[in-house]
Amino acid sequence: VIGFVLATREATGLSGVLAVSMPMVAIVLGTVASRMVTAFDLMQVRIDRINGILREQITGMRVVRAFVREPQEEARFAAANEDLTATSLRAGRLMAVMFPTMMFTINVASLAVLWLGADRIDAGATDIGSMVAYLTYLVQILMAVAMSTFVLSQMPRAMVASDRIMEVLDAEGTVRPPTRPLRALVTPATVELEGVGFHYPGAERPVLSDISLRVGPGEVTAVIGSTGSGKTTLTNLVPRLFDATDGSVSVGGVDVRELDPDLLARTVAYAPQRPFLFSGTVASNLRFGRPEATDGELWEALGVAQAADFVQAMPDGLHSEIAQGGTNVSGGQRQRLTIARALVADPQVYVFDDSFSALDVATAARLNAALRPRIAGAAMIVVAQRVSTILDADQILVLEDGAVVGRGTHAELSITCPTYAEIVESQLGEGAAA
């Protein structure tokens, strides 16, 4: 305060008050705002942490209860909450300091004007009206700065949030649409993989190595192998959920990297390993790939997928509500609805990534029997864990550590491929392979 008054007194006339007060305002704003950016940056990290813990505890509630880990999880949440509270209080204190400091600066500046103005009036250098006018203008200018402080106090948090948003928006996707996409298929209902390899960024070993495969119209190719052999990765390459790092993947005679994304989506129907249903109704989920499908087509697809019985038993049939993620139906029902959704899309290529794992043997057998005539003329790739669901496949691909170790029919592989014979023996019993 003493420094401000002395500096103002040494300044030339009343304009020195404004010349000194404005830099002070800038210093106060700069100092507090820089510290607020750091505090809000840390606060966003703490918010992420507490949200992550809470999400884990909600989704893994049954696991927590099964292992009686409630006390430990409560302590983990409490520790994260305390860290967030401390950081939030620090940011709040900085915001609380800003306004009093601004008002203090305005009052000191007003005091300096009155002090200097009184001397100038006494000396006859100015009159009372000029001093009051100057004081009014000074207060208006500094009040405008004070009001802008309210906006500036929100900027640090906005800056931190915008930086985090831009990180997502500026991230380049690994799957980029072609600059000149092809909008016509050369050989419909055909899938070809030539020397395909794939490795995840930073991985030491590739997930897939030198995979070659051709599936023509009306053919069923099954993919089987141990856990981690690359089956799901292989199926993800066909609808271009990500691109192969080596070789090429073609659908309809065109490399998927050159094919129009909309055409590829209409050509390939994909049923993921983990079935997911959207909030809405049974009908809205089934029409996800083809909105114009009729109710008759929906019931036909449900019948093939062995889902018509439980949908009919629902209160409103096709218009029965489905919760987000399909949590109000069982795992087997979710899988059958996912299969029905793929059938409603009526594509030329079907990709089923272990979509029968939650079905009992009898239901899976009925579904397979109804599926083949329903999709006659389309190419189908099926990932399976159970040999019983792929016995009649036209071609079976056996994967081991991302490489093809066997290719052929069930009868051929039972004799020529030890890996496949071992899988058959473990599931169907000794002598089943023969």
N, C-alpha and C positions, 0 to 999 in steps of 0.2 A: 504493500500500500504506500509506504514512504517513498519507495523508488518510483512508483507511478506518479505520485504528486510532484516530486522533484523534477522528474522528466517532463511533466506537463508544464510546470512553472518555467522551465528553461526554454520551452518551445515558443515559437513566434505566434503570439496572439492566441485567440480561442481555437483556431484551427489545429493547434498543437494537441488539444485534447483528443480530437478525432484521429489525428495522426498516430498518437500513442495507443489509444484504446483499441483500434482495429487490429494492430499486430498482436496485442494481448489476447484478443478474441481468437485470432488465428492460432496462436500458440496453444491456448486451452483446448480448442477443438482438435487440433492435430495430435496433441499428447493423449487426450482421452480416447479419441477415435482409434488410434494405433493400438492402444491396449485393448479396446473393445473388440477389434478384429481378431486378436489372438485369443481372447476369452471366448468369443462366439465360435471360432474354429474348433477349439477344444470342446465346447459344449455340443457341437454337432457330432463329434466323435463319440462323446459320452451318450448322446441320444441314440446313435446307431447301436452302441453296445447294449443299452438297456432294452431296445426294441428287439435285438437279436436274441437276447436271453429270454425275453417274454414270449417270443414266437416259438422258440425251442420248447419252452415249458408247456405252452398250450398244445402244440402239435404232438409233443411226446409225453402228454399227461399220463397215459396208461403205462408207459415204460417207467416213469418216475414213481408212480404208485406201486407198480409191480416189484420194484427194487427198493421200496421204502426210502426214497431219496428226498422226501419233502423237506426235511430240515436243512439239508445241504443246498438244495435249490433255493430255499427261502434266504439262506445266508448269502448265496451268490447274487441274487436279485437285490438284496439289501445293500451289499457292497457297491454294486453298480449304481444304485439309486443315490447313495451317499456321495459318490463321486460327482454325479450329475448335479445334485443339490449344491455342493460346494462351488462348482463351476458356475452355476446359474446365479448364486448369490454374489459371486465376484463380478459377473457381468452386470447384475442389477445395481451393485454399489457404484460401478463406473457410470452407469446411466443416471443414477441419483445425484452424482457429483456435478454433472454437467450443467443442469439448470441453475442450482444455487450459485455456481461460479459465474455463469452468464449474468444473473441478476446482480451479483456483487460488482461485476465490472461496470454494468450500466449505472449503478448507484454511485460508485466512486467517480465515474466520468461526469455524472451530473453535479456531484459535489465540487469537482475541479472547475467546472464551468462557472458555478456560483462564486467560488473563491476568486478566480481570476477576473470574472466579470465585475465583482464588487470593486476591485482595485481600479479597473478601467473606468467604471462609472464615477468613482470618487475623483479620478484624475481628469474627467471630462472627455476621455477618448472615445466613449460610446454612450449610448442611452439604454434605459431599462428595456424598451421594446425590442431593440436589436438583440440584447442578451437573452430575453425570453424566447424570441424567435429561434435563435441559435440553439438554445437548450432544447426546444421542442423538436427541431430537426435532428439533433444529436440522439435524443431518446427514440425517435421514430426509426432512425437508421439502426441503432443498436437493438431495438425491439424486433426489427425485421430479421436481424442476425440471430436473435434469440429464438424466434419462431422457426427459422430454418434449422436451428439446432435440433428441434424435435424430429425433423426429417432426417438430418444427419445421424441422429442416434439410432435410427433404424437401418442405416446403410451398411454398417459392418456385418450385421447378420444377413442382410440381403446379399451382400457381396460373397459371403461364405457359401450361402445356399446356391447362388447363381453359378459359382465356380463348380460346385458339385454337380449341378444340372448339366452344365456345359461339358463336363467330363464324359457324361453319358451321350449327349448329343453329338459330340465331336469324335466319339469312338467309331472307328471304321469297322464295318461288318466284314466278316470273313467271306460271306456269300454276297457277291456283288451282282446286280442285274446286268445283263449284257447291253452294250451300247446300241447294237443293232440286232435285236432278238428275232429269231426265226419263229414264224407263226404257223408252220405246217409240219406235219410228221411225214417222214419218208416211208417207214414201215410200221404202221400202227400196231400196238399191243406187243411190242418187242423190247426187251431189256438186254443190254449188252454191257459187260464189264471187261475191259482189256487191260491186263497188267496193273490192276488197281492196288495202290498202297496208300496208307494213311497213318500219320503220326500226329499226336497232339503237340501244341507248342510247348517246348521245354522238356518233352519226354525223351528218355534215353533210347527207348526201343519203339519201333513202329507197331501200331495196333494191327494193321493189315499189311501183308506183303504179297505182291504179285498174284492178285486174285483175278481170274478170268472166268466169265460165266455168260451164258446166253439162255434167255427164257423167251420162247416164242409164243404166239397166240394159242390159247387152249392148254398150255403146259403148266405144270405145277412143279416148282423147284423148292425143295425143303433144305434148310440150313440147320445143322445140328453140331454140337460140340460142347466142350466143358465150359464152366463159368470163366469168363474173361478171355475167351478165344476170339472175340471180335464179331460176334453174330449181330448184335444190335448196331454196331458201327457200320457194318456192311449194309444193313437195311436203311440206315439213315442217309446213305449216299444216293440212293435211288430217287427219293423225293427232293433231294438236294437240301437237306437240313444243314449239311456242310459239304464242302468240296473235297474230293480226293486230292491228296498231295502228290500222287504219282498215278500215271495211267489215265484212263478216261471212262466215264459212265455215260451211256447213251440210252435214251428212251425214244422209241419210235424212229430209230435211225439217226437221231440228232443228239450231239453232245449236250448234256443238261446245262452246261455253262453257256451255251449259245441259244438255248430254247427260251421262249417267252415264259416268264414265271407263272402267269395265269394259265397258260395252256398246259404247263407241267402239272399244276395243281389240279386241273380238270382231268388230266390223263392218269394220274397216280393217286390212289386212295391208300392212306396210311393208317393202320391201327397200331398205336404205340404199345410198348411193353407195359407201361403203367397207364391204365385207362383213365381218362379224365373227361368228366361231364361238366357242362356249364350250367350255371343257375338259369332256371327257366322251366320248360316243360319237356316231356319225353319227345313230343313232336318237334319242338324248336331245336333240340339236340340232334335228332335224326336228320333234320333238314339243313344242318350246318353246311354240308357240302353241296346241296342242291335245293335251294329255297322253294322252287316251284313244284317239288314232289307232292303227289296227291296222297290222301290218307290211305287209299288202297295200296299204293306203292310202299308206304311205311309199314303197313300190316304185313305185306309180303316179305319185306326185309326182316321184320321181327320174327316171322315164322321160320325163315331160313336160319336165323341166328338163335333159334330156340328160346326166344324172349317173349313171344306172343302171350304165353300163359300168364306170366307174372304181371305183364302190362295190363292185360284184361282184368286181372284181380285188383289192380289199383283203383282208387275211388273214381277217378275221372279218365281212366284209360290213357289215350294219347296226350290228353291235356293235364295229366297229373304233374304236380310240381316236382322238380329235381333241384336239390340243394347244390350249392357251389361245390364242385369237385365230386358230386354224386355221393355225398356222405349219407344220404338217406336210403341208399340201396346197398346191397351186399357187393362184395368184390366180384363174384361170378356174374351178377346181374349187370354190373358196370361193364365187364368185358363183353357180354353179349350185346349190350346197347352200343358199345363202341364198334363191334363187328357190323351190327345193323346199320350204323351211321355210314360206314364205308360202303356197304352194299347199296344204300340209297343214292350215294354219289354216282353210281353206275359208271365207273371209269373203265379204262382199257387195261390198267395194271393195278393189281392188288398187292399190298405189302402188309403182311401180318407178322408183327414182331412179338412172338410168344404170346399170342392173344388168347390161347386156350388153356393157360396154366392154372387158372382158378376154376376150371370146369371139371366135373367128375368124368370118369371114363365113358359112362353111358351117354351123357349129354354131349361130350366131345365127339363121340362116334356118330350120333344123330346129326350133329352140326356138319361134320365132314361129308356125310352122305348127302345132305341137302345142298351143300355149298358147291360141289363140283358141277352139277347141271345148271345151277343158277348163274355161274360165272363162265359158262362155256364160251370159248372164243377169246377170253381175256387171259393175260399172263399173270401168274400168281407166284409170289415168293413168300414162303412161310418159315419163320424161325420157330423151332420147337425144342422142348426139353424132353418130351415123352415120345418114344419111338412109335407107340401105338397110334399116334395121330398122323404119322407120315409114311405109313407102310405102303400106301398106294401112290406115292408121289412119283412123277415121271423121272425125276432126278433128285438125288440127295447129295448135298455138299457137306463134307465133314471138315470142320475147322479145328485146328490145334495151334495155339500160340500165334494166331493171326495168319496162318498158312493153310492151304488146302492139302489135306493128307488123304483124302478119299473122295471119289466122285462116281456115281452110278446109281442103280436101283437098290432096293433093300436086299434083294437076293444076291446081287453082285457084291455089294459091300460087306455082307455077312461073311463072305469067303475071302475077299481080297484086302479088306481094311481092318487091321487089328484094333484100331481105336473105336471104330463103329461096332465091331463084334463085342468089344468089352462093354460098350454102352448098352447094347441089346441084352447081353447076359446079365448085367446089373439090374435091368428093369423087367425083363421078361423071363428071366431064369436061365439056368444052364441048359444048353442045347437048343435054345430058342433061335439063335443065330443060324444054326444049321437047318 
